[in-house]
Amino acid sequence: MQCCAANPDAGVVVEEPDSFYAIRPECRDDVPRTRFKPRPGRTLSARRWHASFSEEGYLDIASVLKRVQLGGVHPTIKGVVWEFLLGCYDPKSTFDQRSQLRQQRRLEYEKLKSKCQEMEKAVGSGRIIMTPVITEDGRSIEDRTSTGAASQEDITYDFGDSSSMTEQQMDNVLLDRDAIQWKLTLHQIGLDVVRTDRALVYYESQENQAKLWDILAVYSWVDKDIGYCQGMSDLCSPISIVIENEADAFWCFERLMRRLRGNFKSTSTSIGVRSQLIALASVIKSVDPKLHRHIENLDGGEYLFAFRMLMVLFRREFSFVDSLYLWELMWAMEYNPNLFPMYEADTTANKSQAEVKDRKLLKQYGKFERENLKAGSKDQQIPLSIFIVASVLEAKNKRLLKEAKGLDDVVKILNDITGDLDAKKACKGALKIHTIYLKK
């Protein structure tokens, strides 16, 4: 026992990560092979995780970040670790404080879900909607007669002339508009859910599919500016799998979307991820002007070929297990100790230079964020994912320059990397490019 106390990794049994996320037998030949394996002394184990808390519950986030960046997180504790990496909880809080906050959030989620259930009975029923339930003018499809006549319940407000409406009537109109828009997306969520990670045994369960659908349906109602967009199911699925409680999974996904929601905010003239594609072009132009000119000459200056990587955080380029490993590496490297108070206040956290220069405090930042702070970077808004794409392009530099005669060739070369990428190497390459970029 003394040995185990001295070394939290002692006696750790190493299991294949694929055993935690089983692949359906008929799909095994069609999915990328998994590279990640938990390594004693490198991967954050359950024992070392529990040893990182004080008696009151304060978390030594610096030691956790160091271990995660070294070798990822063991599958048995991914969910609870991710909650901290994504800013759901403050490492400086106690066990009791976090328990209280968790209960508050669970109650809040139940209220949100109940509101959605009032508008659509399928929410929380264990069923998934896969066909439209409402017309664009707000009439229920299942209740419509063959002649198209609407029942009294189907009648909605006329949005055309609102000048004579009272304030209360206007509130009702806005509510109806929101509800109609929300219900119009429910079947699309269902269609995406049944296609998401379908190689996993986990999603053979209707209950597990319904859990993912419920989370996305509630989120679509909460974030009315964005609603639901294709790609969100790929981001939510891993969280729904590693966090058993639905409410906890919802809030973890909500935190992730705070980082990524800008990618989904599109207009009739631009796509939300465009700003990141512009940033990627800027990075490549700075660190590899020759490759950038070549891509521009191929009419690829907008870097749209990287759209998928950034939208779903490399879910297509890695196996399921390796994509989880990549995510936790990224989140650990980008970690900022002000994340929790920043999200709770819904504002940008500010720290003085005197505080940032404190060595002990610097260790509470991830490697990537730490370098931004040391350099006094004005480009902290450029996420690590941009530099990971840049590292992928740099790794294929020679082939792109030699073989790419058009954008189709660029896409083909990048598609060939699926299942052939190493998450740790990709992050190391990204950090090197980031360092070069900061010095330019």
N, C-alpha and C positions, 0 to 999 in steps of 0.2 A: 504493500500500500504506500509506503514511503517513496518507493521508486516512482510509482504512478503520480504521486503528488509533486515530485520534483520535475517530472517530465510528463506534461499533459498528453503527449502523443503516445506514451508507452502503452503497449497492449492493444493498439488500434488495429482492428481487422479491416484490411483493404478489400473492398468489394468492387466489382466492375460497375461503373455508373449506369451502363445499359440495363442492369438488373433492376434499377429503380424506375426506369422509363422504358418498359418493355416494348419491343417492336413486334407488330403482327407478323407471323411467320411468312405470309405471302408477300410481305413488303420488304423483307430484309435485303433483298438484292437491289432494291430501288432507292435506298436511302444512303447518304454519304456515311462512310465509316467514321467511327468515333476515335478521336486521338486522346482526349482528356482521360487521365486516370488519377484518382486521389493518391497522393504520395505522402507517407508519414514524414513528419519533419518539415514539410513544405505546404501541404494543403491544410486549411483551417479545419480542424477536427471538432467534433462535438465536445470532447474533453477540454481542448484548449479554449474553445468558445466559452464554456461555462466558467473556466478558470480566469477569464478576462473580466469578470464582474467582481466588484467589491461586495462586502456583506450587505450593504444597503441597496446595491443594484447599479452603481455607477459603472459604466463600461469604459475600459481602457481602449478607446477607439484607435489610438496610434498603433498598438500591438496587433489589433485586428486587421487594420489596413495593410500593415507590413506582411502579414501572413497571407491575406487574400491576394495581394499583388504578387506574392511569391508562388502560390500554387492553387489559387481558387478556393472554393468552399465545398465541403463534403455534402453530398446530396441530402443527408439526414437533417441538415440545419440550414439549407439554402433559404427557406422562407423567412425565418426569423432574422437571419443576417441581412437579407435583402431589404427588410423593413428599415433597418438602420442606414444602409447604404443609400437608399432612396429618400431618406429624410422623414420617414414616418414617425420616428422617435428620436429623442435627444439623448445622446450618450451620457449627458450630465444629469439625467433624471434617475429617480429611484425605481425599484420594482413596483412599489405601491402607486407612484405617480403614473407609471406606464399602464398599470392595470386599470386605473381609473380612466385614463384617456382611451384605452382600448374599449372599455364598456360604453363610454360616451359615443364613440364612433360607431359601434355596433348598433346602438339605439338610433343614431342619426341615419344609418344606412337602412334600417328597418322602416323608418318614416319615409325615406325617399322611395323605397321599394313599394310601400303601401300606396303611395301616391300613384306610382306607375300601375299598380294592380287595379286601382280605381278606373284608370283609363283603358287598361287592357288586361283581361282576366288571365291571359296566358302567362303573364309574368308571375313567377313563383309557383307555377302549376306543375313544373316538370316537363312541360311541352315546349316545343320550339315552333315559331311561326316561320313558314317558308313560302307563303304566297301572300300577295297584298291583302290587307284587311280593310283598307279605306281608299276612297278615291281622292283626287287632289282637291275636290270641292268639299271634302269632309263627310261624305256619305259612306256608311258601312257597307262593304261589298257583300258580306254574307246575309245581310238583311234586305238587300235590294230585291225588288220584284223583277220578273222577266221583262216588264215594260220600262224598267228604270225608274219607276216612281219611288219617292223616298217616304219613309214613315216619319211621324212627327219627331222621333228621336234623332233622325238623320238630318233634320233641317239645321243649317248653320247660318251664322250671320252673313249678311251681304257686306263685303269689305269695301265696296265701291264708294259709298257716301257715308262718311263718319262725322260730318259736320253737325248733325242734329242729335248725336248720341250723348248720353250722360257720361260722366267719368267712370261710373261703375260699369256701364255697358261697354265702354272702351276697354276696360280691364278684362271683361269677359271675352271680347273679340280677340285681344292679344293672347289670352289663355287658349282660346280655340285654335288660333294660328299655330301656337307652339305645340299643342296636342296633335294637330293634324300633321305637322311636319315630322313630329316624333314617330307617329304611327306609320307614316309612309316609309320609314327606314327599317321597321322591325323585320320585315321579310328578308331584306338584304342582309341584315345581321344573321338571320337564320341560315341563309344560303352560304354565307362565309363560314359560319361556325362548323357546319357539317363537312366543309372542305379543309378545315384547319387541323394540321397535325394528325391527319386521319391514319397515318401509319402506326400511331401509338395505340397500344392495347387500351390505354386509359380512356380513349374516346369511343370505345365500343359500348361504353355505358351511356345510356340516354340521360341518366342523372348528371353525369359529368358534362355532357354537351349542354344540358339545360342550365347548369351553373354558369358556364361561360356566356351563354346567351343572356341570362339574367343580368350579369355584371355589365355587359356591353349595352344592354337595353337601358339600364338605370343610368349608366354614364352618359349615354346619348341624351337622356332627359336633363341631366344635371348641367352638362356643358352645351347649352343651347346654341352658342356661337359656332361651334364646330359640329356638334351632333355626332353621327357615326360616319366613318369613312372606311373604305376598304383598306386593309392593312392593319387596322386596330386589333382584329382578332388574332393576328400573328404576334402582336405585342402583348396581348392580354393572356393568351393561352398558357405560356410558361408560368406566369404568376398564379393563375387559377389552379395549376397543377401542384406547385410547390407550397402554396398556402391553402390549407384545408378549409379554414373558415371563410365563407363567402364574403362576409362583410370586411374582414381583414384583407382579403384579396382585392376587393373593390378599392379600398383606400390606398393600397400599394400601387395598383394600376393608375389611380388618380394622380399619385405623386409622379409616376413615370411620365404620364401625359403632360404634366406641367413642363417637363423638359422638351417634349416632342410635339406638343399640340400645334406649334407654329408651322410644322411641316404639312399639316392637314388643312391649314387655313388658306383656302384658295378663292379666287375671284374668277370672273368670266375672262379675264385677260392674263392672269398669272397663277402659277401653282405655288403653294405654301413653301415647298422645299426649295424653291428657286434661290432663296437667299443663301442656303447652304451650298448649293451647286456653284453659286458665284464665289463663295468663300473657298471652295475646293479649287476652282480655277485660279484664284489668287495665290493659293498655297503652291500649286504645281508651277505656276509661272515664276514664283519666287525661288523655289528650290531646284527646279529642272526646266529652265526656259526652252531647251531643245525639244523636250517631250511636249510641252505646252504648245509650241509653234506647230509641231506635227499634228497634234489633235485639232488645232484651229484650222489647219490646211485641209483637214478631212471634214470640215464643217461641223466639228464637234465641240466648238468653243463654249457651248452652254453646258457641256458635261452631263447631258441628259442620260447617258448610259449608266451613270452612277445613281440614278433616281431610286431604283429598287433597294440598293444597299442601305441608303440613308433612311428610306421610309420605314422599313421593317427591321432595321438594325442587324443586317447580315443574316437574317433567318434562312435565306435561300442558299447562302454560300457555305454554311456550316451544318454539320449534323445537329440534331436537337440538343444533345448533351454539350457539344462544343459551343453552340450558340449561347447556352446558359453560362458556360465558363467565360466566354468573351464578354458577355454583359457584366458579370461581376468584376472582371478585371477592369473594364472601363469605368464602372461606377466607383470602384475603390480608387482608381487613379484620378478621377475627377472630384473625389469627395472634398467637401468644404464643411468644416464644423459649424458653420452658420446656416446650414441647409434647413434644419428644423425650425429655428426662429424665423428664418426668411419666409418659409412656406406658411407658417402660422400667422405671420403678420401680412402675408401676401404682398411683400415688397422686396426690395433689394437690400441685402445686408451690407453694412459698411463697417470695415475694421480699419483702425488707424495703422499707419506704417510702423509705429512703435510696437504695436501688438503683433503684427505680422512678422517682424524681425525676430521675435522671441523664438529661440530654437525649439523649445518644448511645444509651443503652439504650432510651429511649422510642421512638426511630426504628425499633427492631427489632420493635416491636409494630404490628399493623395499626391502621387508623384507629378502628375500632369498639372494639377492646380498649383502645386508648390512652385513649379518652375515659372508659371505665369506670375505668381506673386513676387518671386525673386527678381524677375526681369521687369517688374512694374508694367506688365503687358497691358496694352489698351485693347487687345483682341481676345480678352477672356471669354467673349461670347462665342468664339469659334470652338465647337465641341471636339472632343477627342475622336469622335466618329469620322470627322472630316480628315483627320490625319491618318486614320486607319485606311480609309479609301486611298489616300495619297500613297501610303506604304504599299498597298496592293498594286497600284499603278507603277510604282517604282520597281517593285519586284518583277514586273513584266515589261520593264522599260525596253530591253533589247528586242523582245519579240514584237512589241507594239511598233517600234521604229522600223523594224525590218519587214514585218508581215502585214501590218495594217495599211491597206490601200483605200479603205473606206470605213464608214462608221459601222457597217455590218461586221467587218473584220474585228473592230474594237470590241463589239458586243460578244462575238464568238470567243475571242481570246479570254475575256473576263468570265464568260460562262464556263469555260474549261477549268476554271479554278475551283468550281463547286466541289466540296469534299476534299480538296487538296490543300487547304489552308491550315496553318497552325496558329491558333488564337494567340498564344504567348509571343510567337515571333512577329505576328502582325502588330501587336501592341508595342513590342520593343522597337520595331521599325517606325511606328507612328511617333514614339517619343523622340527618336533620333531626328526625324523630319521636323518635329515641333521645335526642337532645340535649334536646328539650322534656321528655321523660319523666324524664331525670336531674335536671332542675331543679324538678320537681314536689315 
